[in-house]
Amino acid sequence: MKRIPVTHAGSLIRPPELLSFLSAVDHGRAAAEGDEYQAALAKAVAYVVRRQTETGIDVIDDGEMGKATWITYLYERTTGLEARPITGNFSSILPASRDRQHFPGAYAELDMLEHDATVRVRTEISGPEVEQEAAARVSWVCTGPMSYDRSAIDRDLLNFKAALETAGRDITESFMPVVAPASAYWLANEYYPTDEEFVYALADVLHEEYKAIVESGAFLQVDDAVLMHEADTMLSRGQSWEDYRRWARLRVDALNHALRGLPQDRIRYHICFGSWHGPHAYDPPLRDSIDLVLAVNAKYYLMEQANPRHEHEWKIWEDVTLPEGKVVVPGVVTHHTNVVEHPELVAQRLIRLANVVGRERVMGGTDCGFAQGAFMHRVHEEIQWAKLASLVEGARIASRELWGDEADE
């Protein structure tokens, strides 16, 4: 291939007709195996696969249509866990951080916007009676031995394969995003004797999901937002950088345990810095943790490099050697702004990185998903597709610059 291929980070905005079912399932008012829900889910997957194909995305996914959130979906597929209502003063799903400490007014507004947006979407799709439910939060607790139930992933893969066949695409041109051990957030351990045993038990559960995806023929994408932003969280609590490194190293090792026996050339590893719409002024520098990222047994490394807090970090590759056979997938369009990036800017971002690591070792991507779960859209759906179209066109421009007349169209 003599061009820069394009993909994205995974989560796409769910169609309204699917959201009503996801909200009902999320609140126990409808069975996930119901015929109407299954039909709406299959239709939504077919829609996002077709739109990605029409837009020109090379490696596509199912948009995570079968998940209410990119984290808690795992808890619904794992035994040994229970959900408990959170009582007391709970204002946000966003983690503690130095960012929150230094921008308290901004985060108060962000908390309110996040709450109001969730209530609004749920109310629009399911009626005003869900307002109180939308505000309710639960914590997840491990109370027994964990094991994985494959029924949901088998369903998602079946829907995905059917949509790909209808769109004239092969499963080998696709990926499925799943959570990393470090990013299995809001899960407390009351069963395993040590943190290490807990994390490795979680890795064994995830291994079953990872294996199912790779065996289907799709690329496996491991999403790991928490690995990076937990540094800011731990430092805000008075812990040290060394404490963070120990925490992170254990979870990187556990991830490699979860990836055991799976071919590296079918594995993508996506990191971001939490990626919510906040200041992110205290995100740790990528340079300080890039060794942890490269320690993951994957071929493709997806990372934020389009938003203004992290765009400059492409330069670390002038000093850090990208291991042989690895590919960098920088975000060259971002969900952090409603502005649609110009294709020329997308091309510039790709070209400057390709000139450092090599044109065959770059793939165009997005900073993160355009939907933060089913009920939180980071941009409007129209903007989502416009950004992906700009990504495709920008990669074409970059390819012509890098390969000249030999570039594939």
TORDO-86581 format. One record per residue (C-alpha): residue number from 1; residue in one letter; x, y, z. Coordinates in steps of 0.02 Angstrom, whole numbers, plus 50000, padded with zeros to 5 digits. Example, Ala and Ser with C-alpha at 12.3 -4.5 7.8 and 13.67 -1.06 7.14 Angstrom:
<nodes>
@n 1	res a	px 50615	py 49775	pz 50390
@n 2	res s	px 50684	py 49947	pz 50357
</nodes>
This chain:
<nodes>
@n 1	res m	px 50000	py 50000	pz 50000
@n 2	res k	px 50075	py 50166	pz 49945
@n 3	res r	px 49967	py 50283	pz 50047
@n 4	res i	px 49924	py 50324	pz 50228
@n 5	res p	px 49772	py 50222	pz 50281
@n 6	res v	px 49643	py 50294	pz 50401
@n 7	res t	px 49544	py 50229	pz 50549
@n 8	res h	px 49472	py 50305	pz 50708
@n 9	res a	px 49468	py 50272	pz 50895
@n 10	res g	px 49304	py 50177	pz 50903
@n 11	res s	px 49152	py 50250	pz 50990
@n 12	res l	px 49027	py 50330	pz 50871
@n 13	res i	px 48865	py 50421	pz 50908
@n 14	res r	px 48718	py 50302	pz 50929
@n 15	res p	px 48561	py 50328	pz 50824
@n 16	res p	px 48409	py 50393	pz 50923
@n 17	res e	px 48308	py 50235	pz 50894
@n 18	res l	px 48444	py 50131	pz 50978
@n 19	res l	px 48464	py 50251	pz 51125
@n 20	res s	px 48287	py 50221	pz 51187
@n 21	res f	px 48325	py 50035	pz 51201
@n 22	res l	px 48495	py 50062	pz 51282
@n 23	res s	px 48416	py 50176	pz 51411
@n 24	res a	px 48281	py 50049	pz 51450
@n 25	res v	px 48406	py 49906	pz 51462
@n 26	res d	px 48521	py 50014	pz 51569
@n 27	res h	px 48380	py 50040	pz 51695
@n 28	res g	px 48314	py 49863	pz 51692
@n 29	res r	px 48151	py 49906	pz 51604
@n 30	res a	px 48185	py 49795	pz 51452
@n 31	res a	px 48276	py 49633	pz 51420
@n 32	res a	px 48435	py 49646	pz 51318
@n 33	res e	px 48383	py 49490	pz 51223
@n 34	res g	px 48216	py 49564	pz 51168
@n 35	res d	px 48178	py 49550	pz 50981
@n 36	res e	px 48145	py 49736	pz 50958
@n 37	res y	px 48307	py 49784	pz 51044
@n 38	res q	px 48406	py 49656	pz 50943
@n 39	res a	px 48331	py 49723	pz 50781
@n 40	res a	px 48371	py 49903	pz 50828
@n 41	res l	px 48549	py 49854	pz 50874
@n 42	res a	px 48579	py 49761	pz 50711
@n 43	res k	px 48509	py 49909	pz 50613
@n 44	res a	px 48621	py 50032	pz 50706
@n 45	res v	px 48777	py 49928	pz 50672
@n 46	res a	px 48731	py 49914	pz 50487
@n 47	res y	px 48708	py 50103	pz 50481
@n 48	res v	px 48877	py 50150	pz 50556
@n 49	res v	px 48968	py 50019	pz 50452
@n 50	res r	px 48889	py 50087	pz 50293
@n 51	res r	px 48927	py 50268	pz 50339
@n 52	res q	px 49110	py 50229	pz 50378
@n 53	res t	px 49126	py 50135	pz 50213
@n 54	res e	px 49048	py 50278	pz 50115
@n 55	res t	px 49161	py 50403	pz 50203
@n 56	res g	px 49316	py 50306	pz 50151
@n 57	res i	px 49379	py 50242	pz 50319
@n 58	res d	px 49498	py 50096	pz 50289
@n 59	res v	px 49485	py 50004	pz 50455
@n 60	res i	px 49311	py 50020	pz 50530
@n 61	res d	px 49217	py 49960	pz 50684
@n 62	res d	px 49039	py 49937	pz 50746
@n 63	res g	px 49041	py 50105	pz 50835
@n 64	res e	px 49019	py 50014	pz 51001
@n 65	res m	px 48832	py 50011	pz 50969
@n 66	res g	px 48805	py 49868	pz 51091
@n 67	res k	px 48880	py 49960	pz 51240
@n 68	res a	px 48803	py 50090	pz 51354
@n 69	res t	px 48979	py 50144	pz 51404
@n 70	res w	px 49153	py 50091	pz 51352
@n 71	res i	px 49196	py 50038	pz 51530
@n 72	res t	px 49043	py 49972	pz 51621
@n 73	res y	px 48992	py 49860	pz 51475
@n 74	res l	px 49123	py 49738	pz 51542
@n 75	res y	px 49041	py 49730	pz 51713
@n 76	res e	px 48878	py 49677	pz 51632
@n 77	res r	px 48970	py 49532	pz 51549
@n 78	res t	px 49067	py 49473	pz 51702
@n 79	res t	px 49009	py 49365	pz 51846
@n 80	res g	px 49065	py 49396	pz 52025
@n 81	res l	px 49018	py 49581	pz 52021
@n 82	res e	px 48873	py 49680	pz 52094
@n 83	res a	px 48811	py 49858	pz 52069
@n 84	res r	px 48776	py 49964	pz 52223
@n 85	res p	px 48689	py 50134	pz 52225
@n 86	res i	px 48804	py 50278	pz 52270
@n 87	res t	px 48738	py 50378	pz 52416
@n 88	res g	px 48791	py 50546	pz 52482
@n 89	res n	px 48865	py 50692	pz 52384
@n 90	res f	px 48910	py 50630	pz 52210
@n 91	res s	px 48929	py 50761	pz 52076
@n 92	res s	px 49027	py 50689	pz 51931
@n 93	res i	px 49097	py 50536	pz 51846
@n 94	res l	px 49256	py 50637	pz 51810
@n 95	res p	px 49401	py 50583	pz 51922
@n 96	res a	px 49490	py 50680	pz 52057
@n 97	res s	px 49639	py 50775	pz 51986
@n 98	res r	px 49752	py 50925	pz 52004
@n 99	res d	px 49656	py 50991	pz 51853
@n 100	res r	px 49497	py 50990	pz 51958
@n 101	res q	px 49588	py 51069	pz 52106
@n 102	res h	px 49656	py 51213	pz 52003
@n 103	res f	px 49498	py 51246	pz 51901
@n 104	res p	px 49357	py 51220	pz 52027
@n 105	res g	px 49237	py 51342	pz 51945
@n 106	res a	px 49264	py 51268	pz 51773
@n 107	res y	px 49236	py 51091	pz 51838
@n 108	res a	px 49078	py 51144	pz 51930
@n 109	res e	px 49009	py 51198	pz 51762
@n 110	res l	px 49073	py 51040	pz 51677
@n 111	res d	px 48991	py 50931	pz 51810
@n 112	res m	px 48827	py 51021	pz 51784
@n 113	res l	px 48839	py 51009	pz 51595
@n 114	res e	px 48879	py 50823	pz 51604
@n 115	res h	px 48732	py 50791	pz 51720
@n 116	res d	px 48610	py 50900	pz 51621
@n 117	res a	px 48662	py 50824	pz 51455
@n 118	res t	px 48636	py 50647	pz 51519
@n 119	res v	px 48465	py 50689	pz 51592
@n 120	res r	px 48414	py 50782	pz 51433
@n 121	res v	px 48460	py 50640	pz 51316
@n 122	res r	px 48376	py 50509	pz 51424
@n 123	res t	px 48221	py 50618	pz 51446
@n 124	res e	px 48209	py 50650	pz 51259
@n 125	res i	px 48217	py 50466	pz 51216
@n 126	res s	px 48122	py 50388	pz 51362
@n 127	res g	px 48012	py 50522	pz 51439
@n 128	res p	px 48021	py 50632	pz 51595
@n 129	res e	px 48001	py 50486	pz 51715
@n 130	res v	px 48184	py 50438	pz 51688
@n 131	res e	px 48253	py 50604	pz 51753
@n 132	res q	px 48281	py 50538	pz 51928
@n 133	res e	px 48352	py 50375	pz 51860
@n 134	res a	px 48471	py 50471	pz 51746
@n 135	res a	px 48543	py 50560	pz 51896
@n 136	res a	px 48568	py 50399	pz 51992
@n 137	res r	px 48743	py 50324	pz 52001
@n 138	res v	px 48806	py 50153	pz 52049
@n 139	res s	px 48973	py 50084	pz 52100
@n 140	res w	px 49030	py 49912	pz 52046
@n 141	res v	px 49106	py 49792	pz 52171
@n 142	res c	px 49194	py 49626	pz 52146
@n 143	res t	px 49120	py 49508	pz 52277
@n 144	res g	px 49167	py 49338	pz 52205
@n 145	res p	px 49274	py 49249	pz 52075
@n 146	res m	px 49261	py 49334	pz 51906
@n 147	res s	px 49221	py 49245	pz 51744
@n 148	res y	px 49170	py 49308	pz 51572
@n 149	res d	px 49004	py 49278	pz 51485
@n 150	res r	px 49032	py 49274	pz 51296
@n 151	res s	px 48851	py 49293	pz 51243
@n 152	res a	px 48860	py 49483	pz 51217
@n 153	res i	px 49025	py 49483	pz 51122
@n 154	res d	px 48962	py 49340	pz 51012
@n 155	res r	px 48806	py 49442	pz 50976
@n 156	res d	px 48908	py 49598	pz 50935
@n 157	res l	px 49024	py 49500	pz 50819
@n 158	res l	px 48875	py 49421	pz 50730
@n 159	res n	px 48794	py 49591	pz 50700
@n 160	res f	px 48961	py 49663	pz 50644
@n 161	res k	px 48998	py 49524	pz 50520
@n 162	res a	px 48824	py 49538	pz 50445
@n 163	res a	px 48843	py 49727	pz 50424
@n 164	res l	px 49015	py 49708	pz 50347
@n 165	res e	px 48954	py 49580	pz 50220
@n 166	res t	px 48810	py 49694	pz 50169
@n 167	res a	px 48933	py 49839	pz 50148
@n 168	res g	px 49052	py 49732	pz 50045
@n 169	res r	px 49189	py 49736	pz 50177
@n 170	res d	px 49291	py 49595	pz 50252
@n 171	res i	px 49307	py 49565	pz 50439
@n 172	res t	px 49497	py 49579	pz 50422
@n 173	res e	px 49472	py 49765	pz 50378
@n 174	res s	px 49386	py 49799	pz 50544
@n 175	res f	px 49421	py 49817	pz 50729
@n 176	res m	px 49327	py 49798	pz 50893
@n 177	res p	px 49368	py 49913	pz 51041
@n 178	res v	px 49373	py 49841	pz 51217
@n 179	res v	px 49432	py 49902	pz 51386
@n 180	res a	px 49606	py 49878	pz 51463
@n 181	res p	px 49638	py 49815	pz 51640
@n 182	res a	px 49696	py 49987	pz 51697
@n 183	res s	px 49538	py 50067	pz 51628
@n 184	res a	px 49415	py 49950	pz 51714
@n 185	res y	px 49370	py 50100	pz 51821
@n 186	res w	px 49242	py 50116	pz 51962
@n 187	res l	px 49269	py 49933	pz 52007
@n 188	res a	px 49311	py 49900	pz 52191
@n 189	res n	px 49385	py 49736	pz 52252
@n 190	res e	px 49310	py 49649	pz 52402
@n 191	res y	px 49358	py 49471	pz 52354
@n 192	res y	px 49538	py 49449	pz 52297
@n 193	res p	px 49671	py 49456	pz 52435
@n 194	res t	px 49788	py 49577	pz 52345
@n 195	res d	px 49778	py 49711	pz 52212
@n 196	res e	px 49892	py 49608	pz 52100
@n 197	res e	px 49781	py 49454	pz 52111
@n 198	res f	px 49629	py 49562	pz 52074
@n 199	res v	px 49708	py 49644	pz 51921
@n 200	res y	px 49769	py 49479	pz 51850
@n 201	res a	px 49599	py 49397	pz 51878
@n 202	res l	px 49524	py 49541	pz 51779
@n 203	res a	px 49655	py 49512	pz 51644
@n 204	res d	px 49602	py 49330	pz 51633
@n 205	res v	px 49422	py 49385	pz 51606
@n 206	res l	px 49476	py 49508	pz 51471
@n 207	res h	px 49581	py 49375	pz 51386
@n 208	res e	px 49421	py 49283	pz 51341
@n 209	res e	px 49349	py 49438	pz 51258
@n 210	res y	px 49513	py 49482	pz 51172
@n 211	res k	px 49531	py 49306	pz 51105
@n 212	res a	px 49353	py 49303	pz 51036
@n 213	res i	px 49385	py 49462	pz 50936
@n 214	res v	px 49552	py 49407	pz 50864
@n 215	res e	px 49483	py 49236	pz 50818
@n 216	res s	px 49341	py 49322	pz 50723
@n 217	res g	px 49471	py 49397	pz 50605
@n 218	res a	px 49451	py 49577	pz 50666
@n 219	res f	px 49588	py 49684	pz 50741
@n 220	res l	px 49578	py 49697	pz 50930
@n 221	res q	px 49587	py 49875	pz 50998
@n 222	res v	px 49624	py 49895	pz 51183
@n 223	res d	px 49562	py 50062	pz 51252
@n 224	res d	px 49663	py 50131	pz 51397
@n 225	res a	px 49614	py 50309	pz 51444
@n 226	res v	px 49642	py 50284	pz 51630
@n 227	res l	px 49825	py 50230	pz 51617
@n 228	res m	px 49876	py 50409	pz 51579
@n 229	res h	px 49754	py 50516	pz 51678
@n 230	res e	px 49774	py 50412	pz 51837
@n 231	res a	px 49942	py 50498	pz 51859
@n 232	res d	px 49855	py 50665	pz 51886
@n 233	res t	px 49728	py 50581	pz 52001
@n 234	res m	px 49861	py 50500	pz 52110
@n 235	res l	px 49967	py 50657	pz 52119
@n 236	res s	px 49814	py 50757	pz 52171
@n 237	res r	px 49796	py 50640	pz 52320
@n 238	res g	px 49974	py 50667	pz 52378
@n 239	res q	px 50047	py 50509	pz 52304
@n 240	res s	px 50212	py 50513	pz 52212
@n 241	res w	px 50262	py 50486	pz 52031
@n 242	res e	px 50346	py 50325	pz 52087
@n 243	res d	px 50179	py 50268	pz 52162
@n 244	res y	px 50098	py 50299	pz 51994
@n 245	res r	px 50232	py 50207	pz 51898
@n 246	res r	px 50210	py 50053	pz 52009
@n 247	res w	px 50022	py 50061	pz 51986
@n 248	res a	px 50039	py 50078	pz 51798
@n 249	res r	px 50175	py 49947	pz 51776
@n 250	res l	px 50069	py 49815	pz 51861
@n 251	res r	px 49925	py 49852	pz 51742
@n 252	res v	px 50033	py 49853	pz 51587
@n 253	res d	px 50102	py 49683	pz 51638
@n 254	res a	px 49925	py 49623	pz 51669
@n 255	res l	px 49872	py 49685	pz 51497
@n 256	res n	px 50012	py 49585	pz 51416
@n 257	res h	px 49950	py 49437	pz 51517
@n 258	res a	px 49777	py 49465	pz 51444
@n 259	res l	px 49854	py 49474	pz 51269
@n 260	res r	px 49952	py 49312	pz 51289
@n 261	res g	px 49952	py 49200	pz 51137
@n 262	res l	px 49873	py 49331	pz 51025
@n 263	res p	px 49966	py 49395	pz 50870
@n 264	res q	px 50039	py 49569	pz 50895
@n 265	res d	px 50004	py 49618	pz 50715
@n 266	res r	px 49815	py 49608	pz 50751
@n 267	res i	px 49822	py 49717	pz 50907
@n 268	res r	px 49795	py 49905	pz 50924
@n 269	res y	px 49827	py 49998	pz 51087
@n 270	res h	px 49735	py 50163	pz 51112
@n 271	res i	px 49782	py 50288	pz 51246
@n 272	res c	px 49716	py 50460	pz 51286
@n 273	res f	px 49718	py 50571	pz 51440
@n 274	res g	px 49540	py 50546	pz 51497
@n 275	res s	px 49485	py 50649	pz 51347
@n 276	res w	px 49338	py 50740	pz 51427
@n 277	res h	px 49306	py 50921	pz 51381
@n 278	res g	px 49412	py 51001	pz 51516
@n 279	res p	px 49572	py 51105	pz 51533
@n 280	res h	px 49690	py 50953	pz 51544
@n 281	res a	px 49824	py 51074	pz 51605
@n 282	res y	px 49897	py 50940	pz 51719
@n 283	res d	px 49902	py 50793	pz 51601
@n 284	res p	px 50069	py 50703	pz 51619
@n 285	res p	px 50186	py 50725	pz 51471
@n 286	res l	px 50179	py 50581	pz 51349
@n 287	res r	px 50369	py 50575	pz 51352
@n 288	res d	px 50366	py 50524	pz 51536
@n 289	res s	px 50257	py 50371	pz 51503
@n 290	res i	px 50296	py 50322	pz 51324
@n 291	res d	px 50400	py 50174	pz 51386
@n 292	res l	px 50243	py 50103	pz 51469
@n 293	res v	px 50147	py 50123	pz 51307
@n 294	res l	px 50280	py 50038	pz 51201
@n 295	res a	px 50292	py 49896	pz 51328
@n 296	res v	px 50118	py 49839	pz 51275
@n 297	res n	px 50126	py 49694	pz 51152
@n 298	res a	px 50037	py 49780	pz 51008
@n 299	res k	px 50083	py 49834	pz 50832
@n 300	res y	px 49978	py 49993	pz 50823
@n 301	res y	px 49984	py 50135	pz 50950
@n 302	res l	px 49841	py 50260	pz 50943
@n 303	res m	px 49861	py 50422	pz 51040
@n 304	res e	px 49797	py 50600	pz 51057
@n 305	res q	px 49894	py 50722	pz 50948
@n 306	res a	px 49764	py 50838	pz 50874
@n 307	res n	px 49699	py 50932	pz 51026
@n 308	res p	px 49802	py 51085	pz 51077
@n 309	res r	px 49864	py 51008	pz 51239
@n 310	res h	px 49951	py 50862	pz 51153
@n 311	res e	px 49978	py 50910	pz 50971
@n 312	res h	px 50160	py 50956	pz 51004
@n 313	res e	px 50201	py 50781	pz 51066
@n 314	res w	px 50232	py 50712	pz 50892
@n 315	res k	px 50408	py 50779	pz 50919
@n 316	res i	px 50450	py 50646	pz 51049
@n 317	res w	px 50480	py 50526	pz 50904
@n 318	res e	px 50634	py 50628	pz 50858
@n 319	res d	px 50713	py 50559	pz 51019
@n 320	res v	px 50613	py 50401	pz 51056
@n 321	res t	px 50644	py 50255	pz 50938
@n 322	res l	px 50485	py 50176	pz 50874
@n 323	res p	px 50520	py 49988	pz 50885
@n 324	res e	px 50539	py 49891	pz 50723
@n 325	res g	px 50374	py 49838	pz 50646
@n 326	res k	px 50267	py 49958	pz 50748
@n 327	res v	px 50147	py 50089	pz 50680
@n 328	res v	px 50095	py 50256	pz 50757
@n 329	res v	px 49914	py 50309	pz 50735
@n 330	res p	px 49906	py 50492	pz 50791
@n 331	res g	px 49744	py 50582	pz 50817
@n 332	res v	px 49743	py 50708	pz 50674
@n 333	res v	px 49562	py 50760	pz 50702
@n 334	res t	px 49491	py 50784	pz 50876
@n 335	res h	px 49326	py 50770	pz 50968
@n 336	res h	px 49381	py 50915	pz 51081
@n 337	res t	px 49310	py 51049	pz 50965
@n 338	res n	px 49161	py 51072	pz 50850
@n 339	res v	px 49275	py 51149	pz 50718
@n 340	res v	px 49301	py 51031	pz 50571
@n 341	res e	px 49487	py 51019	pz 50536
@n 342	res h	px 49540	py 51072	pz 50361
@n 343	res p	px 49609	py 50926	pz 50258
@n 344	res e	px 49770	py 51024	pz 50229
@n 345	res l	px 49798	py 51034	pz 50417
@n 346	res v	px 49763	py 50847	pz 50432
@n 347	res a	px 49891	py 50817	pz 50295
@n 348	res q	px 50022	py 50926	pz 50380
@n 349	res r	px 50002	py 50830	pz 50542
@n 350	res l	px 50026	py 50664	pz 50453
@n 351	res i	px 50172	py 50721	pz 50345
@n 352	res r	px 50276	py 50792	pz 50487
@n 353	res l	px 50261	py 50629	pz 50584
@n 354	res a	px 50293	py 50522	pz 50431
@n 355	res n	px 50452	py 50619	pz 50399
@n 356	res v	px 50514	py 50564	pz 50571
@n 357	res v	px 50458	py 50382	pz 50588
@n 358	res g	px 50435	py 50336	pz 50404
@n 359	res r	px 50285	py 50351	pz 50290
@n 360	res e	px 50243	py 50164	pz 50300
@n 361	res r	px 50233	py 50175	pz 50490
@n 362	res v	px 50096	py 50305	pz 50505
@n 363	res m	px 49907	py 50285	pz 50501
@n 364	res g	px 49780	py 50425	pz 50517
@n 365	res g	px 49663	py 50422	pz 50667
@n 366	res t	px 49560	py 50521	pz 50791
@n 367	res d	px 49605	py 50577	pz 50967
@n 368	res c	px 49467	py 50475	pz 51047
@n 369	res g	px 49287	py 50419	pz 51019
@n 370	res f	px 49156	py 50545	pz 50964
@n 371	res a	px 49035	py 50476	pz 51094
@n 372	res q	px 49081	py 50458	pz 51277
@n 373	res g	px 48964	py 50311	pz 51297
@n 374	res a	px 48788	py 50303	pz 51229
@n 375	res f	px 48718	py 50458	pz 51313
@n 376	res m	px 48860	py 50585	pz 51302
@n 377	res h	px 48900	py 50652	pz 51128
@n 378	res r	px 49061	py 50750	pz 51116
@n 379	res v	px 49009	py 50830	pz 50951
@n 380	res h	px 48850	py 50825	pz 50847
@n 381	res e	px 48834	py 50675	pz 50732
@n 382	res e	px 48844	py 50788	pz 50578
@n 383	res i	px 49011	py 50854	pz 50640
@n 384	res q	px 49072	py 50678	pz 50677
@n 385	res w	px 49051	py 50624	pz 50496
@n 386	res a	px 49123	py 50787	pz 50430
@n 387	res k	px 49279	py 50764	pz 50536
@n 388	res l	px 49300	py 50585	pz 50474
@n 389	res a	px 49280	py 50644	pz 50294
@n 390	res s	px 49414	py 50776	pz 50323
@n 391	res l	px 49526	py 50641	pz 50396
@n 392	res v	px 49507	py 50537	pz 50237
@n 393	res e	px 49541	py 50684	pz 50122
@n 394	res g	px 49689	py 50742	pz 50225
@n 395	res a	px 49767	py 50569	pz 50215
@n 396	res r	px 49748	py 50574	pz 50026
@n 397	res i	px 49837	py 50742	pz 50018
@n 398	res a	px 49976	py 50678	pz 50131
@n 399	res s	px 49995	py 50520	pz 50028
@n 400	res r	px 50017	py 50618	pz 49867
@n 401	res e	px 50149	py 50724	pz 49953
@n 402	res l	px 50241	py 50573	pz 50024
@n 403	res w	px 50231	py 50453	pz 49875
@n 404	res g	px 50207	py 50574	pz 49729
@n 405	res d	px 50140	py 50494	pz 49571
@n 406	res e	px 50162	py 50321	pz 49648
@n 407	res a	px 50029	py 50355	pz 49780
@n 408	res d	px 49879	py 50238	pz 49778
@n 409	res e	px 49711	py 50320	pz 49756
</nodes>
